Amino acid sequence: MGYSLGGGISLAVASRTKPDGLILLSPFWKAEPWWVKWLALPVRTILPVSIYPFRTRWLRPEQFRAASTELLPGFNLDDPQVRRSLMDIRLPMVFLEQFRRLSQLIIKGLSNIRVPTLVVQGKFDPVVLPQGTKALIRQIRAPLEYIETEGDHNINQRSNPGYAATEAAVIGFAEQFRMKN
């Protein structure tokens, strides 16, 4: 079972091993055009060593509110000091390159997925877009169940509108394996 980036990692692992089943919640992956690998090397030489992801205009604190409430009790995004601390977080570019490599592993391994697979996706997910997940699952040739919930990216958190449907789908899917053992 994997959620978001963990879903991508689970896909890569499941393509090389044979688990009984696979559960993916908002699985991260990015398809890239063929020309990107040729462009990536020369462009990488002129990019900064790291970036500050929380300094961008498109990434707003509201996107973290639901996650921080459950995962980090007491994490107050309204506190100016907390916001400044977020702004100082630096992400090495090599980390982004690892995302590219993971996506490449996923794409290469999709044809090797041969186990029953459940994919749960939030309909309003701004991080892992539903159309991207649908493109991903079209490439899986195993028995597949796709469920789209009314949630956003954090469908694994109780406060999310898609949580109940996610929980029911995961329990229902896992139940088939319990019966076999």
N, C-alpha and C positions, 0 to 999 in steps of 0.2 A: 504494500500500500504506500502511495506517495501523494503528497500534496504540493502543488505548484512546482517549484524547482525539484522537490523530492519526487514528484510524479515523473519528471523527465529522467531523473536518475533511476527510478524504478523501471521505466521503459528500457533504458540502456541495459540494466542488469537482467531483466526478464528476457531480453533478446539473446543472452548468452547462457542463461540457466533455464530450468524448467520448473517454475513454481506451480502450485496447484491452480492458482488464479491470480489475477492482477486487478487492483483497485487504484484508479487514478482520479484524484480530485483536482480540478483546474490544472491539468498537466502543462507545465512550461515546456515550450519548444519554440523555435523560430525557423521557419523555412527561409532560406536565403537564395537569391538568384545565383546562377552559375558564375557570373562575373565578379561577385563579391570576393571570392577567394583570391582572384587576381588583383583586385584593387586593395584588399586589406593589407598586404605586405608593404607596398610603398606608402600608403596613407598612415600606417602605424608609426612610421619613422618620424612623422611630423606632429603626431598627437602628443598631448601632455602625458606624463607618467601616471597621473591620477586625475580624477575629477571629483567635484563636490556635488553629489546627486541631489542634495536637499536645498541647493541654492537656485534651482531652476524654477521658473514660473509655473510650469505645468504640474509640478509635484507639490500639492498643498497639504498642510497638516490635517485637513479633514479626512484625507485618505488613510491616515493612521489612527484616527480616533477610535474606531471600532476595535481594531487589533490591539491597541495599547490598553484599552479598558479591560480586556480579559487576560491578555498576556503579560501586561506590565501594570498591575494595580499601583496607583499612586503616581504614575507617569502623567504629568499634567502638561498637555500641549499648549495651554494658555499661559504658562509660565514663560516669561521672556528669556530666562536663563536656559530653560530646556530647549526652546527654539534656537537660541544661539548655539547650544551644544550640537543640535542636529545639523545646523549649517556648517559646523566644523568637521563633520564626518567626511573623511576622504576615502574614495574608492579607487584602488589601483586599476589601471586599464587592463592589466593581465587578468583580473577577475572577469571583465567583460569578454575577453578572449576565451576564457573557460566556458562561458555561455555558448559561444559559437561552436566550440569543440563538442560540448555536450549535445547540441542540436545536430551536429554532423553524426555523432554516434547513434542518436535516436533514429535519424533518417535511414542510416545504413542498416540498423537492426530491426526496423518495423516488420519486414517480411519474415523475420524469425520468431515473431510473437505467435505462439500457437496455443495459448491457454485462454480459458474464459476470462473476459476482461469487462470490468465495469468502469465507465467513465462518467463522472458527475461534474457538471459545469454550471456555474452561476450565469444566469441570463444577462445580468448587468455587470459582469466582471470587466473592469477597465484595465486589468493587468494581463490576464490570459483571456484574450477575446474569444467568444464563442465560435466565431467563424474560423479562427485558427485551430481550435480544438476539433471542429468538424472536418477540417482539411486533414488533420492528423489521423483521425479515426478512419477516414476513407482509405487509408493506407494499411490498416491492420486487417489481416486476413483470418483472424481467430473469431470464435463466437464472441459477440460484443453486445453490450447493453449500454445505451447512452441515455442519460437523464439530465435534463436542463432544469435547474431550480429557479426560484424567484430571487435568488441571492446575488451577491456580488462576489468578489474574489475570496472573501473569508467565510466560505460555506462550511468550514469546519469549526466555527465558533457559535456557541449557543445564541448569542445576540443577533446573529445573521438571519434574515427572513428565509433563507434557503437551508438552514441547519436541519430542521425536522425532516425534510425530504431527503437530505443527504444522509442523515443518520439511518433512516428507514431503508434507503437503498443499500447502504453498506452492510447493515445487519442482515437484510434479506439475501444479498449476494453471498455473504460469508456463511450463512446458514446451510447452503447447499454443500459446502465442504465439510461442515461439522457432521452432517448426516452420512457422508461417505466414510468417515473414520470411526 
